[in-house]
Every structure is written in C-alpha cells, then in structure tokens.
Amino acid sequence: MNARLQLEDLVKLLHVPAAVKSDKIRSPETFDLCARSTGRTFTIRGFNDYGMAELWIDEEGRDSTDACADSIWIEPDCLEVQS
C-alpha cells in the first residue's frame, strides 16, 4: 500500500485505472463512473487488503458522504493527495 495515503485523506483521481480501461466492454458503467470522476477530489473511505482506496461517488461523479452511493476501489498510483 502507498504509505502516504491515509483514511479520510482528500485525493484527486488522476486517471481511469488501466484495468478499468481494458474491461470497458464488459463493465461500461464502471468505466463511465471513473471517467466522470477523473480530475475530481474525493475522501478516502477505506482500504482493502490489496491497498486500494475506497471512494464514494455520486451519480454525477462527485464525492459523496452517503455510504449507499457508488463506491470504487482505486489503485494508489491513480490518486494524488490534496493539501
């Protein structure tokens, strides 16, 4: 896991992850959500066992405080901590 990322950090989604791009045909909703979210700032809501950060995203591709919003797991190299 990228040690610089911590729970509740504000991060910018820099780009759509390569795995999401390569799976665009099978999972177009995930690709579209990531594409709408690129360049926006989110709060890290958690981490999985692989060190990926959980982001909660509303339908417009913005940060959400609602646990029932869409969530995506993002590789740390796709994120940049915002000060």
Protein Blocks (a to p, Z undefined) as FASTA:
>chain_A
ZZkbcghiacddfbdcfklmmmmmmmmmlmmmmmmmgopacddfbdcfkopacddddfko
pacfbfkbccddddfklpccdZZ
